[in-house]
Structure formats: structure tokens, C-alpha cells
Amino acid sequence: MTPRRYAPGGYRGAPLADAAARCAVSAAGRTLRTVFALIHP
């Protein structure tokens, strides 16, 4: 799985998709923690 194969379009978009996925995961974690805190005061 070499990144060279997906150049030039896919390779440039990969970090953006990775950042979006990480942002979604952190947002979901924050939401879960908030809900958990509300349920268990």
C-alpha cells in the first residue's frame, strides 16, 4: 500500500480525510463523556 500510487489527487486528500476522521472520533468521545457525566452525576 504505497501512497505513491494514489498521487496526485488521492494522496493530497488523504491527510484531510484522516484529520476529519480523527475530529469525528474526538467529537464522539466528548459527546459520550458528556452524556455519561449527565447520567452519572
N, C-alpha and C positions, 0 to 999 in steps of 0.2 A: 504493500500500500504506500507507494511513493507519492508525495504531494506534487511532484513534477508532472505527473500525468494529468492532473486536473487544472494545470495552468492553461491560459492566463485567467479565465473567468472564475472557475470554481475555487482556486487557491486563494484568491483575493476575498471571496465571500466566506471562506471557512472561519477565519477568526471572528467575523461578525456573528455568524451563527453560533459559534462557541460561546461568545460573550452573552448572546441572547439566552442561550440555554442556561448558562450559569446564573444570569439575572432571574430567570423564571424559577430556578431551583431555590435561590436565596429568598425570593419573594414568597414562595410556597412555604418554606421553612419558617419565615417570620409570621406568616398567617397562622400556621399550625401552632406556633408557640403562643401567639396572642389568644387563639381560641382555647388552648389548653390552660392558659392563665385565667381566662374568664370562667371556665368550668370549674377549675380548682383554685379558689382564692386563697 
